[in-house]
Amino acid sequence: MRDATLRRDHERQLAAAASTDALTGLYTRRAFEDQATQALTRARRSGHGLGLLFLDRHRKRTGCSLQSQGLSHDHEFT
């Protein structure tokens, strides 16, 4: 029983490390995109809107694939 608990805790730690930045604790770009895609899917399915505020302090091109998927600021829910 103890081995199973230790293994489960270790798997959770690995999942958290893979999806968050160690320095900031924020989602990695990949994890953020996955979460945003899931939220958009839920919003479409339920017929509700979805708002997202994206700030880029350094005004760098992020290469975020959400834009390439047509999920930019002018996206309309249908």
N, CA, C and O atoms as CSV, one atom per row, in Angstrom:
chain,resi,resn,atom,element,x,y,z
A,1,MET,N,N,0.823,-1.190,0.000
A,1,MET,CA,C,0.000,0.000,0.000
A,1,MET,C,C,0.868,1.255,0.000
A,1,MET,O,O,0.582,2.214,-0.717
A,2,ARG,N,N,1.906,1.244,0.790
A,2,ARG,CA,C,2.783,2.412,0.869
A,2,ARG,C,C,3.498,2.659,-0.452
A,2,ARG,O,O,3.664,3.810,-0.855
A,3,ASP,N,N,3.921,1.607,-1.124
A,3,ASP,CA,C,4.589,1.750,-2.419
A,3,ASP,C,C,3.666,2.393,-3.450
A,3,ASP,O,O,4.105,3.226,-4.243
A,4,ALA,N,N,2.402,2.012,-3.441
A,4,ALA,CA,C,1.442,2.580,-4.386
A,4,ALA,C,C,1.236,4.066,-4.106
A,4,ALA,O,O,1.122,4.862,-5.038
A,5,THR,N,N,1.187,4.442,-2.840
A,5,THR,CA,C,1.027,5.852,-2.473
A,5,THR,C,C,2.244,6.658,-2.891
A,5,THR,O,O,2.108,7.754,-3.434
A,6,LEU,N,N,3.430,6.126,-2.644
A,6,LEU,CA,C,4.658,6.815,-3.039
A,6,LEU,C,C,4.734,6.976,-4.552
A,6,LEU,O,O,5.124,8.028,-5.057
A,7,ARG,N,N,4.359,5.931,-5.259
A,7,ARG,CA,C,4.390,5.991,-6.724
A,7,ARG,C,C,3.407,7.050,-7.248
A,7,ARG,O,O,3.743,7.823,-8.145
A,8,ARG,N,N,2.191,7.078,-6.682
A,8,ARG,CA,C,1.181,8.043,-7.097
A,8,ARG,C,C,1.659,9.476,-6.808
A,8,ARG,O,O,1.475,10.371,-7.633
A,9,ASP,N,N,2.267,9.685,-5.646
A,9,ASP,CA,C,2.803,11.009,-5.314
A,9,ASP,C,C,3.914,11.415,-6.274
A,9,ASP,O,O,3.986,12.567,-6.703
A,10,HIS,N,N,4.770,10.472,-6.604
A,10,HIS,CA,C,5.859,10.749,-7.543
A,10,HIS,C,C,5.319,11.086,-8.934
A,10,HIS,O,O,5.829,11.992,-9.594
A,11,GLU,N,N,4.296,10.366,-9.379
A,11,GLU,CA,C,3.687,10.650,-10.681
A,11,GLU,C,C,3.055,12.037,-10.703
A,11,GLU,O,O,3.145,12.736,-11.712
A,12,ARG,N,N,2.423,12.443,-9.621
A,12,ARG,CA,C,1.849,13.793,-9.531
A,12,ARG,C,C,2.934,14.862,-9.592
A,12,ARG,O,O,2.767,15.888,-10.251
A,13,GLN,N,N,4.035,14.618,-8.909
A,13,GLN,CA,C,5.156,15.569,-8.939
A,13,GLN,C,C,5.728,15.688,-10.339
A,13,GLN,O,O,6.038,16.790,-10.789
A,14,LEU,N,N,5.870,14.574,-11.028
A,14,LEU,CA,C,6.377,14.599,-12.403
A,14,LEU,C,C,5.429,15.347,-13.334
A,14,LEU,O,O,5.872,16.126,-14.178
A,15,ALA,N,N,4.136,15.114,-13.186
A,15,ALA,CA,C,3.148,15.805,-14.025
A,15,ALA,C,C,3.195,17.303,-13.767
A,15,ALA,O,O,3.131,18.092,-14.709
A,16,ALA,N,N,3.305,17.705,-12.511
A,16,ALA,CA,C,3.382,19.123,-12.177
A,16,ALA,C,C,4.660,19.744,-12.737
A,16,ALA,O,O,4.630,20.864,-13.247
A,17,ALA,N,N,5.770,19.037,-12.647
A,17,ALA,CA,C,7.041,19.544,-13.165
A,17,ALA,C,C,7.012,19.689,-14.684
A,17,ALA,O,O,7.642,20.593,-15.233
A,18,ALA,N,N,6.289,18.809,-15.359
A,18,ALA,CA,C,6.224,18.860,-16.816
A,18,ALA,C,C,5.324,19.978,-17.319
A,18,ALA,O,O,5.479,20.431,-18.454
A,19,SER,N,N,4.382,20.432,-16.491
A,19,SER,CA,C,3.420,21.418,-16.971
A,19,SER,C,C,3.614,22.811,-16.386
A,19,SER,O,O,2.917,23.742,-16.789
A,20,THR,N,N,4.534,22.980,-15.454
A,20,THR,CA,C,4.758,24.295,-14.853
A,20,THR,C,C,6.225,24.687,-14.899
A,20,THR,O,O,7.116,23.838,-14.889
A,21,ASP,N,N,6.451,25.987,-14.949
A,21,ASP,CA,C,7.799,26.526,-14.921
A,21,ASP,C,C,8.319,26.474,-13.484
A,21,ASP,O,O,7.626,26.903,-12.562
A,22,ALA,N,N,9.510,25.962,-13.289
A,22,ALA,CA,C,10.060,25.803,-11.944
A,22,ALA,C,C,10.279,27.145,-11.246
A,22,ALA,O,O,10.115,27.233,-10.029
A,23,LEU,N,N,10.642,28.177,-11.980
A,23,LEU,CA,C,10.926,29.477,-11.390
A,23,LEU,C,C,9.658,30.251,-11.032
A,23,LEU,O,O,9.554,30.801,-9.936
A,24,THR,N,N,8.700,30.295,-11.949
A,24,THR,CA,C,7.505,31.129,-11.748
A,24,THR,C,C,6.308,30.357,-11.213
A,24,THR,O,O,5.415,30.943,-10.602
A,25,GLY,N,N,6.283,29.051,-11.438
A,25,GLY,CA,C,5.132,28.261,-11.044
A,25,GLY,C,C,3.967,28.381,-12.017
A,25,GLY,O,O,2.897,27.822,-11.779
A,26,LEU,N,N,4.170,29.110,-13.115
A,26,LEU,CA,C,3.130,29.284,-14.126
A,26,LEU,C,C,3.146,28.110,-15.093
A,26,LEU,O,O,4.140,27.395,-15.220
A,27,TYR,N,N,1.994,27.930,-15.784
A,27,TYR,CA,C,1.943,26.888,-16.798
A,27,TYR,C,C,2.991,27.127,-17.874
A,27,TYR,O,O,3.311,28.272,-18.195
A,28,THR,N,N,3.524,26.046,-18.429
A,28,THR,CA,C,4.369,26.146,-19.608
A,28,THR,C,C,3.466,26.504,-20.786
A,28,THR,O,O,2.244,26.384,-20.693
A,29,ARG,N,N,4.059,26.937,-21.878
A,29,ARG,CA,C,3.259,27.303,-23.049
A,29,ARG,C,C,2.407,26.132,-23.509
A,29,ARG,O,O,1.229,26.303,-23.823
A,30,ARG,N,N,2.982,24.975,-23.550
A,30,ARG,CA,C,2.254,23.778,-23.995
A,30,ARG,C,C,1.060,23.487,-23.087
A,30,ARG,O,O,-0.038,23.212,-23.571
A,31,ALA,N,N,1.274,23.546,-21.772
A,31,ALA,CA,C,0.189,23.292,-20.821
A,31,ALA,C,C,-0.881,24.373,-20.922
A,31,ALA,O,O,-2.074,24.083,-20.833
A,32,PHE,N,N,-0.446,25.638,-21.112
A,32,PHE,CA,C,-1.395,26.726,-21.271
A,32,PHE,C,C,-2.265,26.517,-22.508
A,32,PHE,O,O,-3.482,26.693,-22.449
A,33,GLU,N,N,-1.653,26.147,-23.613
A,33,GLU,CA,C,-2.400,25.917,-24.840
A,33,GLU,C,C,-3.391,24.766,-24.667
A,33,GLU,O,O,-4.517,24.840,-25.158
A,34,ASP,N,N,-2.979,23.708,-23.976
A,34,ASP,CA,C,-3.895,22.596,-23.719
A,34,ASP,C,C,-5.090,23.053,-22.884
A,34,ASP,O,O,-6.233,22.711,-23.190
A,35,GLN,N,N,-4.824,23.825,-21.832
A,35,GLN,CA,C,-5.905,24.330,-20.975
A,35,GLN,C,C,-6.833,25.266,-21.753
A,35,GLN,O,O,-8.054,25.201,-21.604
A,36,ALA,N,N,-6.252,26.130,-22.580
A,36,ALA,CA,C,-7.058,27.076,-23.361
A,36,ALA,C,C,-7.925,26.340,-24.376
A,36,ALA,O,O,-9.084,26.703,-24.577
A,37,THR,N,N,-7.382,25.325,-25.009
A,37,THR,CA,C,-8.145,24.545,-25.976
A,37,THR,C,C,-9.300,23.818,-25.288
A,37,THR,O,O,-10.408,23.769,-25.823
A,38,GLN,N,N,-9.050,23.256,-24.107
A,38,GLN,CA,C,-10.118,22.589,-23.354
A,38,GLN,C,C,-11.208,23.577,-22.952
A,38,GLN,O,O,-12.396,23.268,-23.042
A,39,ALA,N,N,-10.800,24.771,-22.506
A,39,ALA,CA,C,-11.774,25.791,-22.103
A,39,ALA,C,C,-12.623,26.228,-23.291
A,39,ALA,O,O,-13.832,26.415,-23.155
A,40,LEU,N,N,-11.997,26.390,-24.451
A,40,LEU,CA,C,-12.736,26.779,-25.651
A,40,LEU,C,C,-13.725,25.692,-26.058
A,40,LEU,O,O,-14.850,25.993,-26.458
A,41,THR,N,N,-13.320,24.459,-25.959
A,41,THR,CA,C,-14.202,23.339,-26.276
A,41,THR,C,C,-15.409,23.314,-25.347
A,41,THR,O,O,-16.540,23.128,-25.794
A,42,ARG,N,N,-15.160,23.507,-24.022
A,42,ARG,CA,C,-16.268,23.546,-23.071
A,42,ARG,C,C,-17.202,24.718,-23.359
A,42,ARG,O,O,-18.421,24.569,-23.278
A,43,ALA,N,N,-16.646,25.879,-23.694
A,43,ALA,CA,C,-17.464,27.056,-23.984
A,43,ALA,C,C,-18.327,26.831,-25.214
A,43,ALA,O,O,-19.507,27.181,-25.226
A,44,ARG,N,N,-17.743,26.253,-26.237
A,44,ARG,CA,C,-18.512,25.978,-27.460
A,44,ARG,C,C,-19.631,24.986,-27.184
A,44,ARG,O,O,-20.759,25.162,-27.645
A,45,ARG,N,N,-19.312,23.945,-26.430
A,45,ARG,CA,C,-20.289,22.899,-26.135
A,45,ARG,C,C,-21.453,23.444,-25.308
A,45,ARG,O,O,-22.605,23.067,-25.524
A,46,SER,N,N,-21.148,24.324,-24.368
A,46,SER,CA,C,-22.190,24.841,-23.478
A,46,SER,C,C,-22.900,26.071,-24.039
A,46,SER,O,O,-23.937,26.480,-23.518
A,47,GLY,N,N,-22.343,26.663,-25.101
A,47,GLY,CA,C,-22.935,27.858,-25.679
A,47,GLY,C,C,-22.574,29.135,-24.941
A,47,GLY,O,O,-23.158,30.187,-25.201
A,48,HIS,N,N,-21.625,29.055,-24.030
A,48,HIS,CA,C,-21.182,30.227,-23.283
A,48,HIS,C,C,-19.972,30.871,-23.955
A,48,HIS,O,O,-19.282,30.240,-24.756
A,49,GLY,N,N,-19.728,32.126,-23.620
A,49,GLY,CA,C,-18.556,32.827,-24.123
A,49,GLY,C,C,-17.321,32.479,-23.311
A,49,GLY,O,O,-17.399,31.836,-22.264
A,50,LEU,N,N,-16.203,32.912,-23.811
A,50,LEU,CA,C,-14.938,32.668,-23.134
A,50,LEU,C,C,-14.082,33.904,-23.299
A,50,LEU,O,O,-13.909,34.392,-24.416
A,51,GLY,N,N,-13.546,34.416,-22.216
A,51,GLY,CA,C,-12.670,35.572,-22.276
A,51,GLY,C,C,-11.252,35.183,-21.903
A,51,GLY,O,O,-11.039,34.315,-21.057
A,52,LEU,N,N,-10.288,35.823,-22.534
A,52,LEU,CA,C,-8.889,35.553,-22.258
A,52,LEU,C,C,-8.119,36.850,-22.371
A,52,LEU,O,O,-8.218,37.556,-23.375
A,53,LEU,N,N,-7.361,37.159,-21.354
A,53,LEU,CA,C,-6.502,38.337,-21.367
A,53,LEU,C,C,-5.071,37.843,-21.446
A,53,LEU,O,O,-4.620,37.091,-20.582
A,54,PHE,N,N,-4.362,38.261,-22.472
A,54,PHE,CA,C,-2.988,37.823,-22.683
A,54,PHE,C,C,-2.094,39.050,-22.654
A,54,PHE,O,O,-2.215,39.936,-23.499
A,55,LEU,N,N,-1.199,39.098,-21.684
A,55,LEU,CA,C,-0.280,40.215,-21.550
A,55,LEU,C,C,1.133,39.768,-21.897
A,55,LEU,O,O,1.582,38.707,-21.463
A,56,ASP,N,N,1.816,40.567,-22.664
A,56,ASP,CA,C,3.203,40.285,-23.024
A,56,ASP,C,C,4.039,41.484,-22.592
A,56,ASP,O,O,4.134,42.474,-23.318
A,57,ARG,N,N,4.628,41.396,-21.441
A,57,ARG,CA,C,5.372,42.524,-20.876
A,57,ARG,C,C,6.516,42.981,-21.763
A,57,ARG,O,O,6.863,44.162,-21.773
A,58,HIS,N,N,7.090,42.075,-22.489
A,58,HIS,CA,C,8.288,42.401,-23.272
A,58,HIS,C,C,7.991,42.615,-24.750
A,58,HIS,O,O,8.901,42.849,-25.546
A,59,ARG,N,N,6.722,42.534,-25.111
A,59,ARG,CA,C,6.280,42.727,-26.498
A,59,ARG,C,C,7.024,41.834,-27.486
A,59,ARG,O,O,7.368,42.248,-28.593
A,60,LYS,N,N,7.254,40.628,-27.063
A,60,LYS,CA,C,7.913,39.647,-27.938
A,60,LYS,C,C,6.857,38.861,-28.685
A,60,LYS,O,O,5.741,38.673,-28.200
A,61,ARG,N,N,7.215,38.414,-29.845
A,61,ARG,CA,C,6.332,37.520,-30.581
A,61,ARG,C,C,6.408,36.169,-29.882
A,61,ARG,O,O,7.484,35.582,-29.767
A,62,THR,N,N,5.271,35.684,-29.420
A,62,THR,CA,C,5.272,34.458,-28.624
A,62,THR,C,C,5.195,33.194,-29.463
A,62,THR,O,O,5.588,32.121,-29.007
A,63,GLY,N,N,4.698,33.310,-30.671
A,63,GLY,CA,C,4.550,32.110,-31.488
A,63,GLY,C,C,3.457,31.195,-30.963
A,63,GLY,O,O,3.436,30.002,-31.265
A,64,CYS,N,N,2.563,31.749,-30.185
A,64,CYS,CA,C,1.491,30.960,-29.594
A,64,CYS,C,C,0.633,30.344,-30.693
A,64,CYS,O,O,0.149,31.050,-31.578
A,65,SER,N,N,0.450,29.052,-30.638
A,65,SER,CA,C,-0.281,28.382,-31.705
A,65,SER,C,C,-1.781,28.644,-31.633
A,65,SER,O,O,-2.508,28.247,-32.544
A,66,LEU,N,N,-2.270,29.306,-30.569
A,66,LEU,CA,C,-3.692,29.628,-30.512
A,66,LEU,C,C,-4.080,30.522,-31.677
A,66,LEU,O,O,-5.163,30.372,-32.241
A,67,GLN,N,N,-3.198,31.457,-32.044
A,67,GLN,CA,C,-3.491,32.324,-33.184
A,67,GLN,C,C,-3.575,31.513,-34.466
A,67,GLN,O,O,-4.468,31.727,-35.286
A,68,SER,N,N,-2.651,30.587,-34.635
A,68,SER,CA,C,-2.642,29.810,-35.869
A,68,SER,C,C,-3.851,28.879,-35.960
A,68,SER,O,O,-4.197,28.417,-37.048
A,69,GLN,N,N,-4.493,28.602,-34.823
A,69,GLN,CA,C,-5.691,27.764,-34.825
A,69,GLN,C,C,-6.949,28.597,-35.012
A,69,GLN,O,O,-8.059,28.072,-34.931
A,70,GLY,N,N,-6.783,29.896,-35.263
A,70,GLY,CA,C,-7.947,30.744,-35.450
A,70,GLY,C,C,-8.581,31.179,-34.145
A,70,GLY,O,O,-9.754,31.552,-34.123
A,71,LEU,N,N,-7.827,31.140,-33.060
A,71,LEU,CA,C,-8.368,31.493,-31.748
A,71,LEU,C,C,-7.843,32.856,-31.305
A,71,LEU,O,O,-7.617,33.084,-30.117
A,72,SER,N,N,-7.654,33.738,-32.244
A,72,SER,CA,C,-7.122,35.064,-31.925
A,72,SER,C,C,-8.220,35.951,-31.363
A,72,SER,O,O,-9.350,35.503,-31.166
A,73,HIS,N,N,-7.889,37.194,-31.109
A,73,HIS,CA,C,-8.801,38.122,-30.437
A,73,HIS,C,C,-10.094,38.376,-31.193
A,73,HIS,O,O,-11.087,38.789,-30.593
A,74,ASP,N,N,-10.100,38.140,-32.478
A,74,ASP,CA,C,-11.311,38.432,-33.252
A,74,ASP,C,C,-12.163,37.179,-33.486
A,74,ASP,O,O,-13.068,37.189,-34.320
A,75,HIS,N,N,-11.875,36.124,-32.764
A,75,HIS,CA,C,-12.622,34.877,-32.939
A,75,HIS,C,C,-14.050,35.037,-32.413
A,75,HIS,O,O,-14.258,35.575,-31.326
A,76,GLU,N,N,-15.003,34.583,-33.166
A,76,GLU,CA,C,-16.413,34.653,-32.782
A,76,GLU,C,C,-16.901,33.252,-32.480
A,76,GLU,O,O,-16.574,32.306,-33.197
A,77,PHE,N,N,-17.683,33.116,-31.423
A,77,PHE,CA,C,-18.290,31.838,-31.105
A,77,PHE,C,C,-19.533,31.654,-31.946
A,77,PHE,O,O,-20.351,32.567,-32.061
A,78,THR,N,N,-19.677,30.494,-32.526
A,78,THR,CA,C,-20.874,30.205,-33.318
A,78,THR,C,C,-21.543,28.943,-32.845
A,78,THR,O,O,-22.568,28.544,-33.397
